[in-house]
Amino acid sequence: MIPDTACGYWDKMKTCQVAMADITELPSYHRQTIPEAYMDKMGHMNVRYYMTVFDRATWRMFADYGLDDAYFSTTGNGVFMLKQFIQYFAEVRPDETVVVYTRILGLTDRRIQLMHFMANQDTNELAAVIESLITHANLKVRRAAPLPSEIAGRLRSRLDKDQHLNWDAPASGMV
């Protein structure tokens, strides 16, 4: 069992499933100190801003694999979000810094399944995770379309690494 302070997330039996150290070894795509403006009436970050932080990480991750503004403007392709599932684990408060780490869970010729892990750098706690299913699309016909082979290859390489991690992501089974 991993010591309490080093656990990223727990199962229903209160057994640590993955250490924060393992989560923080994933690629990081966004880091932000949370402003007071993100707070809600409960004194912690409002749900809509979790989405903002996760969205910024998604776009930076896409750019890293070639799905950037230049790609979208020259190909007429884009991406559509199909499903999302969020789990909240710990509060994020004003002036705390969060870092988003990403793991690719699955990949087909048209779809990417990923999970972002929002870690609170100040408390060394996992604040939230979001599992997303995204499709690559031809924007002219507004339908799913295969990913270009070079982009799919880069994503496949990352997926291969992520599939060999020694821990399971807390996936919802939404696919």
TIVO-2410 file (N, C-alpha, C; in nm, 3 decimals):
# residues 175
REC num residu      c1      c2      c3 atome chaine
REC   1      M   0.084  -0.119   0.000     N      A
REC   1      M   0.000   0.000   0.000    CA      A
REC   1      M   0.088   0.125   0.000     C      A
REC   2      I   0.049   0.224  -0.077     N      A
REC   2      I   0.122   0.351  -0.088    CA      A
REC   2      I   0.081   0.442   0.029     C      A
REC   3      P   0.177   0.514   0.090     N      A
REC   3      P   0.141   0.605   0.201    CA      A
REC   3      P   0.035   0.706   0.158     C      A
REC   4      D  -0.052   0.746   0.252     N      A
REC   4      D  -0.163   0.837   0.223    CA      A
REC   4      D  -0.123   0.962   0.148     C      A
REC   5      T  -0.018   1.029   0.189     N      A
REC   5      T   0.020   1.156   0.130    CA      A
REC   5      T   0.071   1.142  -0.013     C      A
REC   6      A   0.105   1.022  -0.054     N      A
REC   6      A   0.159   1.002  -0.188    CA      A
REC   6      A   0.058   0.939  -0.284     C      A
REC   7      C  -0.065   0.918  -0.238     N      A
REC   7      C  -0.163   0.851  -0.323    CA      A
REC   7      C  -0.231   0.949  -0.417     C      A
REC   8      G  -0.244   0.908  -0.542     N      A
REC   8      G  -0.317   0.987  -0.640    CA      A
REC   8      G  -0.466   0.961  -0.633     C      A
REC   9      Y  -0.504   0.834  -0.641     N      A
REC   9      Y  -0.646   0.801  -0.625    CA      A
REC   9      Y  -0.664   0.664  -0.561     C      A
REC  10      W  -0.780   0.652  -0.498     N      A
REC  10      W  -0.815   0.536  -0.416    CA      A
REC  10      W  -0.929   0.459  -0.480     C      A
REC  11      D  -0.938   0.329  -0.451     N      A
REC  11      D  -1.054   0.253  -0.494    CA      A
REC  11      D  -1.161   0.257  -0.383     C      A
REC  12      K  -1.271   0.188  -0.405     N      A
REC  12      K  -1.381   0.189  -0.309    CA      A
REC  12      K  -1.345   0.125  -0.176     C      A
REC  13      M  -1.245   0.040  -0.177     N      A
REC  13      M  -1.201  -0.027  -0.054    CA      A
REC  13      M  -1.094   0.055   0.020     C      A
REC  14      K  -1.071   0.178  -0.025     N      A
REC  14      K  -0.972   0.269   0.035    CA      A
REC  14      K  -0.829   0.219   0.017     C      A
REC  15      T  -0.805   0.150  -0.092     N      A
REC  15      T  -0.671   0.104  -0.127    CA      A
REC  15      T  -0.617   0.197  -0.234     C      A
REC  16      C  -0.497   0.244  -0.217     N      A
REC  16      C  -0.438   0.334  -0.315    CA      A
REC  16      C  -0.413   0.259  -0.446     C      A
REC  17      Q  -0.461   0.316  -0.555     N      A
REC  17      Q  -0.448   0.253  -0.686    CA      A
REC  17      Q  -0.329   0.304  -0.766     C      A
REC  18      V  -0.291   0.429  -0.745     N      A
REC  18      V  -0.174   0.484  -0.815    CA      A
REC  18      V  -0.116   0.600  -0.734     C      A
REC  19      A   0.014   0.606  -0.733     N      A
REC  19      A   0.084   0.713  -0.660    CA      A
REC  19      A   0.085   0.842  -0.742     C      A
REC  20      M   0.086   0.954  -0.674     N      A
REC  20      M   0.098   1.083  -0.741    CA      A
REC  20      M   0.226   1.087  -0.825     C      A
REC  21      A   0.331   1.025  -0.776     N      A
REC  21      A   0.458   1.023  -0.851    CA      A
REC  21      A   0.440   0.957  -0.987     C      A
REC  22      D   0.354   0.856  -0.997     N      A
REC  22      D   0.329   0.792  -1.127    CA      A
REC  22      D   0.250   0.885  -1.219     C      A
REC  23      I   0.152   0.953  -1.164     N      A
REC  23      I   0.072   1.046  -1.245    CA      A
REC  23      I   0.159   1.158  -1.299     C      A
REC  24      T   0.246   1.212  -1.214     N      A
REC  24      T   0.327   1.327  -1.256    CA      A
REC  24      T   0.439   1.290  -1.353     C      A
REC  25      E   0.454   1.162  -1.383     N      A
REC  25      E   0.549   1.121  -1.487    CA      A
REC  25      E   0.487   1.126  -1.627     C      A
REC  26      L   0.355   1.143  -1.634     N      A
REC  26      L   0.288   1.157  -1.763    CA      A
REC  26      L   0.323   1.293  -1.825     C      A
REC  27      P   0.305   1.308  -1.957     N      A
REC  27      P   0.328   1.440  -2.019    CA      A
REC  27      P   0.232   1.543  -1.959     C      A
REC  28      S   0.284   1.663  -1.938     N      A
REC  28      S   0.205   1.774  -1.884    CA      A
REC  28      S   0.174   1.873  -1.996     C      A
REC  29      Y   0.046   1.913  -2.004     N      A
REC  29      Y   0.005   2.005  -2.111    CA      A
REC  29      Y  -0.052   2.137  -2.064     C      A
REC  30      H  -0.065   2.156  -1.935     N      A
REC  30      H  -0.112   2.287  -1.887    CA      A
REC  30      H  -0.077   2.302  -1.740     C      A
REC  31      R  -0.039   2.424  -1.706     N      A
REC  31      R  -0.008   2.460  -1.567    CA      A
REC  31      R  -0.066   2.598  -1.546     C      A
REC  32      Q  -0.134   2.617  -1.432     N      A
REC  32      Q  -0.199   2.746  -1.408    CA      A
REC  32      Q  -0.220   2.769  -1.260     C      A
REC  33      T  -0.194   2.891  -1.217     N      A
REC  33      T  -0.231   2.933  -1.082    CA      A
REC  33      T  -0.375   2.984  -1.089     C      A
REC  34      I  -0.458   2.935  -1.002     N      A
REC  34      I  -0.602   2.961  -1.010    CA      A
REC  34      I  -0.634   3.099  -0.951     C      A
REC  35      P  -0.696   3.185  -1.034     N      A
REC  35      P  -0.729   3.319  -0.986    CA      A
REC  35      P  -0.857   3.320  -0.901     C      A
REC  36      E  -0.871   3.422  -0.824     N      A
REC  36      E  -0.990   3.442  -0.740    CA      A
REC  36      E  -1.118   3.439  -0.825     C      A
REC  37      A  -1.111   3.489  -0.947     N      A
REC  37      A  -1.228   3.494  -1.035    CA      A
REC  37      A  -1.285   3.355  -1.068     C      A
REC  38      Y  -1.208   3.249  -1.049     N      A
REC  38      Y  -1.255   3.113  -1.077    CA      A
REC  38      Y  -1.335   3.053  -0.962     C      A
REC  39      M  -1.344   3.124  -0.849     N      A
REC  39      M  -1.409   3.068  -0.731    CA      A
REC  39      M  -1.561   3.078  -0.742     C      A
REC  40      D  -1.628   2.986  -0.673     N      A
REC  40      D  -1.773   2.992  -0.664    CA      A
REC  40      D  -1.812   3.029  -0.521     C      A
REC  41      K  -1.939   3.020  -0.490     N      A
REC  41      K  -1.988   3.059  -0.357    CA      A
REC  41      K  -1.940   2.968  -0.246     C      A
REC  42      M  -1.887   2.851  -0.281     N      A
REC  42      M  -1.836   2.757  -0.181    CA      A
REC  42      M  -1.689   2.784  -0.147     C      A
REC  43      G  -1.626   2.877  -0.219     N      A
REC  43      G  -1.486   2.911  -0.192    CA      A
REC  43      G  -1.385   2.822  -0.262     C      A
REC  44      H  -1.431   2.742  -0.359     N      A
REC  44      H  -1.339   2.661  -0.438    CA      A
REC  44      H  -1.368   2.682  -0.587     C      A
REC  45      M  -1.285   2.626  -0.671     N      A
REC  45      M  -1.298   2.649  -0.814    CA      A
REC  45      M  -1.432   2.595  -0.866     C      A
REC  46      N  -1.499   2.680  -0.943     N      A
REC  46      N  -1.627   2.647  -1.003    CA      A
REC  46      N  -1.609   2.543  -1.112     C      A
REC  47      V  -1.709   2.458  -1.129     N      A
REC  47      V  -1.705   2.350  -1.227    CA      A
REC  47      V  -1.667   2.399  -1.368     C      A
REC  48      R  -1.721   2.512  -1.409     N      A
REC  48      R  -1.691   2.559  -1.546    CA      A
REC  48      R  -1.543   2.586  -1.566     C      A
REC  49      Y  -1.472   2.621  -1.460     N      A
REC  49      Y  -1.330   2.648  -1.477    CA      A
REC  49      Y  -1.245   2.522  -1.478     C      A
REC  50      Y  -1.295   2.414  -1.419     N      A
REC  50      Y  -1.228   2.285  -1.439    CA      A
REC  50      Y  -1.229   2.255  -1.589     C      A
REC  51      M  -1.343   2.279  -1.651     N      A
REC  51      M  -1.354   2.256  -1.796    CA      A
REC  51      M  -1.258   2.347  -1.873     C      A
REC  52      T  -1.243   2.471  -1.830     N      A
REC  52      T  -1.150   2.563  -1.895    CA      A
REC  52      T  -1.008   2.511  -1.887     C      A
REC  53      V  -0.968   2.468  -1.770     N      A
REC  53      V  -0.832   2.417  -1.750    CA      A
REC  53      V  -0.810   2.290  -1.833     C      A
REC  54      F  -0.905   2.199  -1.829     N      A
REC  54      F  -0.893   2.076  -1.908    CA      A
REC  54      F  -0.892   2.106  -2.058     C      A
REC  55      D  -0.973   2.201  -2.102     N      A
REC  55      D  -0.979   2.239  -2.243    CA      A
REC  55      D  -0.844   2.294  -2.292     C      A
REC  56      R  -0.781   2.376  -2.211     N      A
REC  56      R  -0.649   2.430  -2.248    CA      A
REC  56      R  -0.546   2.318  -2.263     C      A
REC  57      A  -0.554   2.220  -2.174     N      A
REC  57      A  -0.461   2.106  -2.184    CA      A
REC  57      A  -0.489   2.025  -2.310     C      A
REC  58      T  -0.616   2.008  -2.343     N      A
REC  58      T  -0.651   1.931  -2.463    CA      A
REC  58      T  -0.594   1.996  -2.588     C      A
REC  59      W  -0.613   2.127  -2.603     N      A
REC  59      W  -0.563   2.195  -2.722    CA      A
REC  59      W  -0.411   2.192  -2.730     C      A
REC  60      R  -0.343   2.204  -2.617     N      A
REC  60      R  -0.197   2.196  -2.618    CA      A
REC  60      R  -0.150   2.056  -2.652     C      A
REC  61      M  -0.221   1.955  -2.602     N      A
REC  61      M  -0.186   1.818  -2.637    CA      A
REC  61      M  -0.206   1.795  -2.786     C      A
REC  62      F  -0.318   1.838  -2.839     N      A
REC  62      F  -0.344   1.823  -2.983    CA      A
REC  62      F  -0.233   1.886  -3.065     C      A
REC  63      A  -0.195   2.006  -3.030     N      A
REC  63      A  -0.089   2.077  -3.104    CA      A
REC  63      A   0.041   1.997  -3.101     C      A
REC  64      D   0.070   1.935  -2.989     N      A
REC  64      D   0.192   1.855  -2.974    CA      A
REC  64      D   0.196   1.738  -3.073     C      A
REC  65      Y   0.081   1.689  -3.112     N      A
REC  65      Y   0.073   1.575  -3.205    CA      A
REC  65      Y   0.042   1.616  -3.349     C      A
REC  66      G   0.031   1.748  -3.374     N      A
REC  66      G   0.008   1.795  -3.510    CA      A
REC  66      G  -0.132   1.844  -3.539     C      A
REC  67      L  -0.220   1.836  -3.442     N      A
REC  67      L  -0.356   1.888  -3.459    CA      A
REC  67      L  -0.359   2.032  -3.407     C      A
REC  68      D  -0.297   2.121  -3.485     N      A
REC  68      D  -0.283   2.260  -3.444    CA      A
REC  68      D  -0.360   2.351  -3.540     C      A
REC  69      D  -0.352   2.482  -3.515     N      A
REC  69      D  -0.425   2.578  -3.598    CA      A
REC  69      D  -0.388   2.567  -3.746     C      A
REC  70      A  -0.261   2.549  -3.775     N      A
REC  70      A  -0.218   2.536  -3.915    CA      A
REC  70      A  -0.282   2.413  -3.979     C      A
REC  71      Y  -0.283   2.302  -3.907     N      A
REC  71      Y  -0.345   2.180  -3.960    CA      A
REC  71      Y  -0.493   2.204  -3.987     C      A
REC  72      F  -0.564   2.260  -3.890     N      A
REC  72      F  -0.708   2.280  -3.906    CA      A
REC  72      F  -0.739   2.375  -4.022     C      A
REC  73      S  -0.663   2.484  -4.034     N      A
REC  73      S  -0.692   2.582  -4.139    CA      A
REC  73      S  -0.655   2.534  -4.279     C      A
REC  74      T  -0.556   2.447  -4.290     N      A
REC  74      T  -0.515   2.402  -4.424    CA      A
REC  74      T  -0.585   2.275  -4.471     C      A
REC  75      T  -0.640   2.197  -4.379     N      A
REC  75      T  -0.701   2.069  -4.419    CA      A
REC  75      T  -0.853   2.071  -4.422     C      A
REC  76      G  -0.914   2.166  -4.354     N      A
REC  76      G  -1.060   2.164  -4.343    CA      A
REC  76      G  -1.110   2.058  -4.246     C      A
REC  77      N  -1.020   2.004  -4.167     N      A
REC  77      N  -1.055   1.905  -4.067    CA      A
REC  77      N  -1.059   1.969  -3.929     C      A
REC  78      G  -1.118   1.900  -3.835     N      A
REC  78      G  -1.126   1.947  -3.697    CA      A
REC  78      G  -1.148   1.831  -3.605     C      A
REC  79      V  -1.194   1.861  -3.486     N      A
REC  79      V  -1.223   1.758  -3.386    CA      A
REC  79      V  -1.356   1.793  -3.319     C      A
REC  80      F  -1.429   1.689  -3.282     N      A
REC  80      F  -1.554   1.704  -3.208    CA      A
REC  80      F  -1.544   1.624  -3.079     C      A
REC  81      M  -1.590   1.683  -2.971     N      A
REC  81      M  -1.598   1.612  -2.844    CA      A
REC  81      M  -1.725   1.527  -2.846     C      A
REC  82      L  -1.712   1.399  -2.818     N      A
REC  82      L  -1.827   1.309  -2.819    CA      A
REC  82      L  -1.881   1.280  -2.680     C      A
REC  83      K  -1.790   1.253  -2.586     N      A
REC  83      K  -1.829   1.220  -2.449    CA      A
REC  83      K  -1.723   1.271  -2.353     C      A
REC  84      Q  -1.768   1.307  -2.233     N      A
REC  84      Q  -1.676   1.342  -2.127    CA      A
REC  84      Q  -1.732   1.292  -1.994     C      A
REC  85      F  -1.642   1.254  -1.907     N      A
REC  85      F  -1.680   1.207  -1.774    CA      A
REC  85      F  -1.579   1.265  -1.677     C      A
REC  86      I  -1.627   1.343  -1.581     N      A
REC  86      I  -1.538   1.407  -1.483    CA      A
REC  86      I  -1.559   1.346  -1.345     C      A
REC  87      Q  -1.448   1.328  -1.275     N      A
REC  87      Q  -1.451   1.287  -1.135    CA      A
REC  87      Q  -1.372   1.392  -1.056     C      A
REC  88      Y  -1.430   1.438  -0.946     N      A
REC  88      Y  -1.366   1.536  -0.860    CA      A
REC  88      Y  -1.317   1.466  -0.734     C      A
REC  89      F  -1.194   1.495  -0.693     N      A
REC  89      F  -1.135   1.428  -0.577    CA      A
REC  89      F  -1.100   1.523  -0.463     C      A
REC  90      A  -1.057   1.645  -0.495     N      A
REC  90      A  -1.016   1.740  -0.391    CA      A
REC  90      A  -1.039   1.882  -0.441     C      A
REC  91      E  -1.068   1.970  -0.347     N      A
REC  91      E  -1.092   2.110  -0.382    CA      A
REC  91      E  -0.967   2.177  -0.438     C      A
REC  92      V  -0.991   2.275  -0.525     N      A
REC  92      V  -0.885   2.367  -0.569    CA      A
REC  92      V  -0.931   2.506  -0.526     C      A
REC  93      R  -0.839   2.577  -0.460     N      A
REC  93      R  -0.873   2.707  -0.402    CA      A
REC  93      R  -0.791   2.817  -0.468     C      A
REC  94      P  -0.825   2.943  -0.443     N      A
REC  94      P  -0.752   3.055  -0.504    CA      A
REC  94      P  -0.603   3.049  -0.474     C      A
REC  95      D  -0.524   3.088  -0.571     N      A
REC  95      D  -0.378   3.097  -0.563    CA      A
REC  95      D  -0.307   2.963  -0.559     C      A
REC  96      E  -0.380   2.853  -0.571     N      A
REC  96      E  -0.315   2.722  -0.582    CA      A
REC  96      E  -0.284   2.696  -0.729     C      A
REC  97      T  -0.179   2.623  -0.752     N      A
REC  97      T  -0.135   2.593  -0.889    CA      A
REC  97      T  -0.171   2.450  -0.924     C      A
REC  98      V  -0.234   2.435  -1.040     N      A
REC  98      V  -0.268   2.301  -1.089    CA      A
REC  98      V  -0.185   2.271  -1.213     C      A
REC  99      V  -0.157   2.143  -1.230     N      A
REC  99      V  -0.085   2.095  -1.348    CA      A
REC  99      V  -0.169   1.981  -1.405     C      A
REC 100      V  -0.185   1.981  -1.538     N      A
REC 100      V  -0.265   1.877  -1.603    CA      A
REC 100      V  -0.172   1.781  -1.676     C      A
REC 101      Y  -0.184   1.654  -1.641     N      A
REC 101      Y  -0.107   1.546  -1.702    CA      A
REC 101      Y  -0.203   1.462  -1.787     C      A
REC 102      T  -0.151   1.404  -1.894     N      A
REC 102      T  -0.239   1.337  -1.990    CA      A
REC 102      T  -0.193   1.196  -2.021     C      A
REC 103      R  -0.292   1.108  -2.028     N      A
REC 103      R  -0.268   0.969  -2.068    CA      A
REC 103      R  -0.367   0.934  -2.179     C      A
REC 104      I  -0.316   0.875  -2.285     N      A
REC 104      I  -0.404   0.830  -2.393    CA      A
REC 104      I  -0.451   0.689  -2.358     C      A
REC 105      L  -0.582   0.671  -2.361     N      A
REC 105      L  -0.642   0.543  -2.322    CA      A
REC 105      L  -0.675   0.455  -2.441     C      A
REC 106      G  -0.706   0.516  -2.554     N      A
REC 106      G  -0.745   0.438  -2.671    CA      A
REC 106      G  -0.737   0.522  -2.797     C      A
REC 107      L  -0.731   0.452  -2.911     N      A
REC 107      L  -0.716   0.519  -3.039    CA      A
REC 107      L  -0.772   0.429  -3.149     C      A
REC 108      T  -0.854   0.486  -3.235     N      A
REC 108      T  -0.897   0.417  -3.357    CA      A
REC 108      T  -0.856   0.505  -3.474     C      A
REC 109      D  -0.896   0.470  -3.593     N      A
REC 109      D  -0.858   0.552  -3.708    CA      A
REC 109      D  -0.920   0.691  -3.703     C      A
REC 110      R  -1.028   0.708  -3.625     N      A
REC 110      R  -1.099   0.837  -3.618    CA      A
REC 110      R  -1.110   0.896  -3.477     C      A
REC 111      R  -1.092   0.813  -3.374     N      A
REC 111      R  -1.122   0.857  -3.238    CA      A
REC 111      R  -1.001   0.848  -3.146     C      A
REC 112      I  -1.001   0.939  -3.048     N      A
REC 112      I  -0.899   0.944  -2.945    CA      A
REC 112      I  -0.971   0.942  -2.810     C      A
REC 113      Q  -0.933   0.848  -2.726     N      A
REC 113      Q  -0.984   0.847  -2.589    CA      A
REC 113      Q  -0.867   0.883  -2.499     C      A
REC 114      L  -0.886   0.985  -2.415     N      A
REC 114      L  -0.778   1.030  -2.328    CA      A
REC 114      L  -0.829   1.062  -2.191     C      A
REC 115      M  -0.736   1.071  -2.098     N      A
REC 115      M  -0.768   1.113  -1.963    CA      A
REC 115      M  -0.668   1.219  -1.920     C      A
REC 116      H  -0.723   1.330  -1.871     N      A
REC 116      H  -0.641   1.435  -1.810    CA      A
REC 116      H  -0.651   1.419  -1.658     C      A
REC 117      F  -0.538   1.435  -1.592     N      A
REC 117      F  -0.529   1.430  -1.446    CA      A
REC 117      F  -0.491   1.569  -1.398     C      A
REC 118      M  -0.578   1.636  -1.323     N      A
REC 118      M  -0.548   1.768  -1.269    CA      A
REC 118      M  -0.491   1.752  -1.129     C      A
REC 119      A  -0.363   1.781  -1.115     N      A
REC 119      A  -0.296   1.768  -0.986    CA      A
REC 119      A  -0.277   1.907  -0.925     C      A
REC 120      N  -0.307   1.918  -0.798     N      A
REC 120      N  -0.284   2.041  -0.725    CA      A
REC 120      N  -0.139   2.037  -0.677     C      A
REC 121      Q  -0.057   2.124  -0.734     N      A
REC 121      Q   0.086   2.124  -0.702    CA      A
REC 121      Q   0.112   2.167  -0.558     C      A
REC 122      D   0.024   2.250  -0.502     N      A
REC 122      D   0.046   2.301  -0.367    CA      A
REC 122      D   0.013   2.198  -0.259     C      A
REC 123      T  -0.087   2.115  -0.285     N      A
REC 123      T  -0.128   2.016  -0.184    CA      A
REC 123      T  -0.080   1.875  -0.217     C      A
REC 124      N  -0.023   1.856  -0.336     N      A
REC 124      N   0.019   1.725  -0.385    CA      A
REC 124      N  -0.097   1.625  -0.385     C      A
REC 125      E  -0.215   1.675  -0.427     N      A
REC 125      E  -0.334   1.592  -0.436    CA      A
REC 125      E  -0.386   1.591  -0.580     C      A
REC 126      L  -0.450   1.483  -0.615     N      A
REC 126      L  -0.521   1.478  -0.741    CA      A
REC 126      L  -0.654   1.550  -0.720     C      A
REC 127      A  -0.677   1.657  -0.795     N      A
REC 127      A  -0.799   1.736  -0.779    CA      A
REC 127      A  -0.914   1.678  -0.860     C      A
REC 128      A  -0.887   1.638  -0.984     N      A
REC 128      A  -0.993   1.588  -1.070    CA      A
REC 128      A  -0.932   1.515  -1.189     C      A
REC 129      V  -1.015   1.434  -1.253     N      A
REC 129      V  -0.978   1.373  -1.380    CA      A
REC 129      V  -1.095   1.392  -1.475     C      A
REC 130      I  -1.062   1.399  -1.603     N      A
REC 130      I  -1.165   1.400  -1.706    CA      A
REC 130      I  -1.127   1.298  -1.811     C      A
REC 131      E  -1.222   1.215  -1.843     N      A
REC 131      E  -1.204   1.117  -1.949    CA      A
REC 131      E  -1.282   1.171  -2.070     C      A
REC 132      S  -1.217   1.175  -2.185     N      A
REC 132      S  -1.280   1.232  -2.304    CA      A
REC 132      S  -1.269   1.138  -2.423     C      A
REC 133      L  -1.374   1.137  -2.503     N      A
REC 133      L  -1.376   1.066  -2.629    CA      A
REC 133      L  -1.396   1.170  -2.738     C      A
REC 134      I  -1.302   1.177  -2.829     N      A
REC 134      I  -1.296   1.283  -2.930    CA      A
REC 134      I  -1.287   1.218  -3.067     C      A
REC 135      T  -1.356   1.277  -3.165     N      A
REC 135      T  -1.344   1.226  -3.300    CA      A
REC 135      T  -1.283   1.330  -3.392     C      A
REC 136      H  -1.200   1.284  -3.482     N      A
REC 136      H  -1.145   1.367  -3.588    CA      A
REC 136      H  -1.254   1.378  -3.694     C      A
REC 137      A  -1.273   1.495  -3.752     N      A
REC 137      A  -1.385   1.516  -3.843    CA      A
REC 137      A  -1.347   1.602  -3.963     C      A
REC 138      N  -1.415   1.577  -4.072     N      A
REC 138      N  -1.410   1.663  -4.190    CA      A
REC 138      N  -1.515   1.771  -4.166     C      A
REC 139      L  -1.471   1.896  -4.156     N      A
REC 139      L  -1.562   2.004  -4.120    CA      A
REC 139      L  -1.655   2.044  -4.234     C      A
REC 140      K  -1.619   2.013  -4.357     N      A
REC 140      K  -1.706   2.047  -4.471    CA      A
REC 140      K  -1.835   1.964  -4.467     C      A
REC 141      V  -1.822   1.835  -4.440     N      A
REC 141      V  -1.939   1.748  -4.435    CA      A
REC 141      V  -1.986   1.723  -4.291     C      A
REC 142      R  -1.907   1.770  -4.193     N      A
REC 142      R  -1.940   1.760  -4.051    CA      A
REC 142      R  -1.959   1.614  -4.007     C      A
REC 143      R  -1.866   1.530  -4.052     N      A
REC 143      R  -1.868   1.387  -4.021    CA      A
REC 143      R  -1.729   1.341  -3.978     C      A
REC 144      A  -1.727   1.233  -3.902     N      A
REC 144      A  -1.600   1.173  -3.861    CA      A
REC 144      A  -1.519   1.134  -3.983     C      A
REC 145      A  -1.388   1.151  -3.972     N      A
REC 145      A  -1.296   1.119  -4.082    CA      A
REC 145      A  -1.168   1.063  -4.023     C      A
REC 146      P  -1.099   0.975  -4.097     N      A
REC 146      P  -0.975   0.917  -4.044    CA      A
REC 146      P  -0.869   1.023  -4.016     C      A
REC 147      L  -0.794   1.000  -3.909     N      A
REC 147      L  -0.678   1.083  -3.878    CA      A
REC 147      L  -0.571   1.062  -3.984     C      A
REC 148      P  -0.496   1.166  -4.021     N      A
REC 148      P  -0.383   1.145  -4.111    CA      A
REC 148      P  -0.284   1.047  -4.049     C      A
REC 149      S  -0.220   0.967  -4.132     N      A
REC 149      S  -0.134   0.860  -4.082    CA      A
REC 149      S  -0.020   0.911  -3.995     C      A
REC 150      E   0.039   1.026  -4.029     N      A
REC 150      E   0.150   1.076  -3.948    CA      A
REC 150      E   0.105   1.118  -3.808     C      A
REC 151      I  -0.013   1.178  -3.797     N      A
REC 151      I  -0.067   1.217  -3.666    CA      A
REC 151      I  -0.109   1.091  -3.589     C      A
REC 152      A  -0.176   1.001  -3.657     N      A
REC 152      A  -0.216   0.875  -3.592    CA      A
REC 152      A  -0.094   0.799  -3.542     C      A
REC 153      G   0.015   0.802  -3.618     N      A
REC 153      G   0.137   0.734  -3.576    CA      A
REC 153      G   0.196   0.792  -3.449     C      A
REC 154      R   0.197   0.925  -3.439     N      A
REC 154      R   0.247   0.990  -3.317    CA      A
REC 154      R   0.160   0.956  -3.196     C      A
REC 155      L   0.028   0.961  -3.217     N      A
REC 155      L  -0.064   0.926  -3.109    CA      A
REC 155      L  -0.049   0.779  -3.071     C      A
REC 156      R  -0.033   0.692  -3.169     N      A
REC 156      R  -0.017   0.548  -3.143    CA      A
REC 156      R   0.109   0.522  -3.061     C      A
REC 157      S   0.217   0.596  -3.091     N      A
REC 157      S   0.341   0.581  -3.016    CA      A
REC 157      S   0.319   0.615  -2.868     C      A
REC 158      R   0.246   0.724  -2.841     N      A
REC 158      R   0.216   0.763  -2.703    CA      A
REC 158      R   0.124   0.660  -2.637     C      A
REC 159      L   0.024   0.614  -2.710     N      A
REC 159      L  -0.066   0.512  -2.657    CA      A
REC 159      L   0.012   0.387  -2.618     C      A
REC 160      D   0.104   0.346  -2.701     N      A
REC 160      D   0.185   0.227  -2.670    CA      A
REC 160      D   0.260   0.244  -2.538     C      A
REC 161      K   0.317   0.363  -2.516     N      A
REC 161      K   0.386   0.390  -2.389    CA      A
REC 161      K   0.288   0.386  -2.272     C      A
REC 162      D   0.171   0.450  -2.292     N      A
REC 162      D   0.073   0.457  -2.184    CA      A
REC 162      D   0.013   0.321  -2.151     C      A
REC 163      Q   0.001   0.234  -2.249     N      A
REC 163      Q  -0.052   0.101  -2.224    CA      A
REC 163      Q   0.045   0.013  -2.147     C      A
REC 164      H   0.171   0.052  -2.143     N      A
REC 164      H   0.271  -0.026  -2.069    CA      A
REC 164      H   0.299   0.029  -1.930     C      A
REC 165      L   0.222   0.129  -1.886     N      A
REC 165      L   0.237   0.178  -1.750    CA      A
REC 165      L   0.192   0.068  -1.654     C      A
REC 166      N   0.244   0.071  -1.533     N      A
REC 166      N   0.212  -0.035  -1.437    CA      A
REC 166      N   0.092  -0.002  -1.349     C      A
REC 167      W   0.004   0.087  -1.398     N      A
REC 167      W  -0.117   0.123  -1.324    CA      A
REC 167      W  -0.231   0.150  -1.421     C      A
REC 168      D  -0.351   0.123  -1.372     N      A
REC 168      D  -0.471   0.146  -1.452    CA      A
REC 168      D  -0.527   0.285  -1.428     C      A
REC 169      A  -0.570   0.347  -1.534     N      A
REC 169      A  -0.638   0.477  -1.522    CA      A
REC 169      A  -0.778   0.453  -1.465     C      A
REC 170      P  -0.831   0.549  -1.388     N      A
REC 170      P  -0.966   0.532  -1.332    CA      A
REC 170      P  -1.074   0.558  -1.436     C      A
REC 171      A  -1.071   0.483  -1.544     N      A
REC 171      A  -1.163   0.503  -1.656    CA      A
REC 171      A  -1.304   0.464  -1.617     C      A
REC 172      S  -1.399   0.534  -1.677     N      A
REC 172      S  -1.541   0.513  -1.645    CA      A
REC 172      S  -1.602   0.396  -1.719     C      A
REC 173      G  -1.539   0.356  -1.828     N      A
REC 173      G  -1.597   0.252  -1.913    CA      A
REC 173      G  -1.700   0.311  -2.009     C      A
REC 174      M  -1.692   0.441  -2.036     N      A
REC 174      M  -1.792   0.509  -2.116    CA      A
REC 174      M  -1.784   0.478  -2.265     C      A
REC 175      V  -1.675   0.418  -2.312     N      A
REC 175      V  -1.661   0.394  -2.456    CA      A
REC 175      V  -1.753   0.284  -2.501     C      A
***
